[in-house]
Amino acid sequence: MNPDHLQGQHTSVACGLRAAGKAKVLLIGLGDQPLLTPDDLRALLAAHAAADPGRISIPRMDDRRGNPIVVPDPLRAGLLADPHAPGCKRFTRDNPDLVQFHPLVAPGFYTDIDTPDAYAALTARAQELAP
């Protein structure tokens, strides 16, 4: 539970990073990615394992960054180091040498639903595509 959630998404990421148990990697994602599938997650984890497992893995399609991302445990402290902006966004942009991008095209990596209008548009598209 993040008691500071009203202060922004970065506080939720920091809370999760602090609460996560020991693991070789952490998968940090959004809670509003309805098109993300288990196969998408397996593809991302496989791409991470096949590349440099010591770097953060981020899906990318053209110039668009996706979610979730894979963070090796040794980099967890770096994501928490800035008390004013903990989390992934600033860290990954300020440390490009610690990041690797993977050309993953599944729409689940790039679709999140932030508003009722976005949800309505997604469900309308799904109804149009339904047989």
N, C-alpha and C positions, 0 to 999 in steps of 0.2 A: 504494500500500500504506500503510495507516494503522498505524504501530507502536503507537499508543495506543488501539486499538479497545476494549480491556478497560475503558477509562475512560468509555465511553458513546458513544451515537450522535452527540452533538454533536462529538466529536473526529473522527468520520468525515466529517461535513459540513464541518468546518473544513479537514481534509486535502484534500477534494475541491475546496473553494473555492480553496485555495492552488495546487493542481495544475492547475486548469482553465486552458486557454489563453484568449487574448483572444476574446471573443464579445460581441455586443450584449446577449444574455440567457443566463442559465443556467437549466437545468431541474434542480431538485433533488427527487429522489424517493426512495422506499423501495425496497429490493430484494426485498420480499416482498408485492407487489401483483399476484397472478396474474390478476385480472380486468381489469386495465388494458389497454386496446387502443390500437393506433396511432391509431384514430379519436378516442379519448378525448384523447390527447395533442394531436392536431391541433385539436380543439375548444378545449382550454385555451390553446394558443398563439394561435389565432384570436381568442379572447376578450381575451387580453392585448393583442394588436396593435390591436384595435378600441377599446380603452379607453385608459388613460393608460400608455403603455409605459415611463414613468419610475417607476412604482410596482410593488411586488411583487404578483403575481396569485396568488390562492388559490381553489381550488374550494370551494364551500360549498353544502350542502343543509340547509335549515332552520338550526339552530344548529351544525351539524356541519362542521368544517373538514376538507378533504381534502388529498390529496397526489397528484402532485407539486405543487410551486409553481414559479412563474417569477420569477426575480430579475434585474432589469436590472443590467448590469455596474457602473454607478456606485454601486450599493448594496452591492456585494460587500464593500468595506472595512468597512462598518457591521456586517455579520454577523460579522466577525472582530475587531471592536474590543474586546469584552469577553473578556479572556484566561481568565476563570473559567467563562464560559458562552457560548462562540462558537456560532454557528449561527443557525437560523431562529426557533425557538420564542420565546425571550425578545425578540429584536429585533422580530419582527412584532407582539408584544403591547405592547411598550413604545413602538412608533412607529406607531400606527394610521393616522396621516396618510400613511404611505408604503405602505399596503396597500390593495388593492382585492379585493373578493370577487366571484366569478362563480357564478351559479346553474347549476351543472353537476350533473346527477342520475345520471350513469352510475355503477353500483356499483363500478367499478374504482377510482374516486377514494377510496372510503371502506372498502375491504376490504383489510386486510393480515393476513398469517398469521404470528403470533408464537409459536405453540406447536403441538406435535403434535396436541393436541385440536382446535385451530382448523382445522388442515389436514384432519383426519378429518371434521369437520363440513362443511367446504367440499366435499370429495369426495363425501360422502354426499348433500348437496343436489344436486350435479351429476348423480349417478347417478339420483336421483329425477326430475330434469327431462329426462333423456335419453329419446329415443323408444324 
